[in-house]
Amino acid sequence: MATTTLSIPAAGLTAPSSIGNRAQLNAMMREGIKKYGKYFKFASENSKLPVEMLLAFAAVESGIGRNIGDPGHITRGIMQWNRTYAKSTLESELKLGRMTPAEKAKLAEYGIKFDANGKTRAITEADQLKPELNILIGSMIVGKLADSILDSTKDSPAWGTDANGAVRLDRIIACYNAGGYGDTGKKARKGNYATPAALAAAVNSTTAGYIKKLMGSNGYYHLLLTDLKADVAPYKA
């Protein structure tokens, strides 16, 4: 990541009480960290994203594996990514030189290899249900958004950070949840919303809830940095 700072919890945001009380959330995340921590560590080391960020995404998406989605749905698994979009992401990451040798080797362990033109096979539902692979690909998708590859050029400033170099995780969350090109994605990438609270107030209720759960006071990220600090420590890159 080319970014520098991230403020959690974000000012003006509180996680909705509907996600559960503090004890319930801590228990859920401890379970996920214990089961999948080594996979998140590998993903964090290679994506250069904080392990707490990846765990927070997984927590809001699936309860870190408690609810991996309905059979047959296009988005499944611990980080609930779209398998069609995943294929294009992997190919673009390779083309852009962003894929690390370790990531490429790990993908190959799961039969995801690239031909001479940088193309790979279709990503399947079975792939999505493999915890290590799901976490790895999910981290690569978050990393792509975090580094503002989407529509970012020398003439178009990166939208994943603000002018002070702070990570705009709210914008990244919005695009991960709703896509980069619909109404929500356009607001995240191009709207003039100075704070996470302002963006949350402008987008649809589902994405607004997503932002609050990840970035708000008593939300997943906040608890990972406080109550669960010792649980996360062994898996920090």
N, C-alpha and C positions, 0 to 999 in steps of 0.2 A: 504494500500500500504506500502511496505517496503522500498520505495524509498524516496529521500530527496529533490532534487532540479530539476527545469525545467526552461530552458532559452527560453523565448518567447519575441520578435521574434528570431528565430534561425539565427545565423550568415550566411550570404550568400544566404538567401532565401527571396524572395518577392512574395506575392500573385499575380497571373496573373490578369491583368486589366479586363479580360473577365468576372470575377465574379460580376462586378459592381463597381460603385464608393463608396466612403466612406459613403456618406449620404444614398445611397440605401441599403448598407449592414447594417448600423445601424438601419434603419427603419424596415428592415426585421427581424432582431434579436430582436428588442424591441417588435415587434408583437408576436414572439414566446415566449419570456420570460413572457410577460403578460398573454398569454393563458396557458402556461404549466409550469411556474416557480415552482409551488408547487410540481409538479411531479419530476422535476429535483432535487429539494431540498431533497426529500425523497431518490431518487436514490443516490445522493451524500453522504448523511449521512450514508447510509448502505454500499456503495461500498468503502468509504473513498477516492474517487476520487474528485478532485476539480470540483465544479459545472461548472466552465468556460470550463473545458475540455469536459465535457459531452455536454454542449451547442454547443461547437465548432464542435464536431463530428456530432451532429444533424444538424448544419448549413450546413456543407459541404455535408451531405447525402441527406437532403430533404428541406433545407431552413427552418429548424425547423417546418416542417409540411406543407409547401407550395406545395411541390411536393412529394407525398408519394409513387410514383411508379405506374407501369402499372398493372391493374387487372390481377390476375393469376400468376404474377411473383413470384419466390421463395423468393426474397428480397423485402420487402415492409415496409411502415410505416415511422415514424419520424426518426428512426435510421437505417432503411434499412438493418436489419439483416436477415440472412437465417433461415427460420423456422425449417428446418430439423436439422441444426447445433445447433439451440437454444435448442432443446429437449435434445441433448447430453450434452450441456453445463450445463443446469439446473441439470441434473442427476449427472454430475461430481462435480458440486459445492456443492451439498448436500453430496455426498460421501466423499469429501475432508474436510467437516466441514466448508466450507467457506460461506455457505448460512446463513444469520442472521435470527433469529426468525421473525423479522419484514418482511423480504423479503419473507419468507416461508408463513407467514400469508397473505401477500398481493397477492401472487400467488394464494393462496387458494380462495381468494375472486373472482378470475376469473376462478375458476374451475380447476386450475392446482394443483393437489394434488399428493402425492407420496405414492406408496404401500409399503409393508413391505420389498421389495427388492430395494427400492429407485428408482423405475421406475415411470414415469409419462405418461400422455396421449400425443398423437400427438399434436404439436403446429400448429394451423391453420392460414389461411390468416385472418380470422375474429379476431383472437388474435392480429395479427400484426397491425390491424387497430384501436386498442384501445390505445389511447395515453399514458395513465398511464402505461399500461402493456408493451407497446413497449419500452418506455423509461427505465423502470425497467430492462427488459431483456437485452436491449442494454448496460446498465451500467454494468451488470454482465459479459457480453462478454468482454467489454473493461477492466474490472477489472481483469478478468482471464488472459488476455494478459499482462496487466500492471504488474501483479505479477509474470509473467514469468513461469506460470504453464506448458505451452506447452514445452515438451521436457526438462524441467529443472530438474536436479538431483544434488545430492551433488558432483558428479564428472563432471558436466557440468554447468558452471556458468550461472547465469540468464542473458538472453539476453535483458530484458526490461530495464536494467540499465547499465551504464558503470562502469569502475573500481572506479570512484570517487563517485558513488552513485547517479549520475544524471539520471533522467528519459530519456530514449531513446524513446520519443514519436514518432519519425519518424519510428522506427522499429514496434511499436505497430500499428501505422496507416497503414503501409504497409501490415501487416498480417490481420488487420480488413478488409481492402479493397480487398486484392487479395488472402487471405488464407495463411495458414502457411507453406504449403508443396510444392507449385509450385516454379517456378524460383524466383519470387519476394519474396515470403516468406522465401525461403532458403537464399537469399541475406540479408534479414533483420535479420534473426536469426543467421546466421553463417558467413556472409561475413565480411570482415575486413574493414568496412567503418567507419572512425573515427568521422565523423560529419553528421548531417542531410543533409547538402548540398551534401556531397559525396554520400550518399545513394540515394538521389533524382536523381542524375546524372546517377546512375547505373540501376535503375529500369525502368519499362515501363512508357510511357508518362502519362497514366491515373493515376497511383499511384504517380508518381512524382508530378503531378498537385495537387493531394489530399494532399500530404505533404506540398506543398507550400501554399495551401489555408488555412490549419490549422495552420502552424507554421511560415509562412513567415511574413515579414513586411506588415502591412495593411491587414493581413489575419484575419480570424474569431477570433482566440484566442487572437491575438494582440488587436483587437478592444474591445473584451469583458473585457480585463484587463485595457483598457484606456477609450475610449469614453463611454462605457456602464458600467463602474464600479458601478455607483450609481444604475443602473437598476438591476444589478446582486446582489447587497449587501443584499437585504432582503431574498435571497434564498441560501446564503452561509451557509454551515453546521457549 
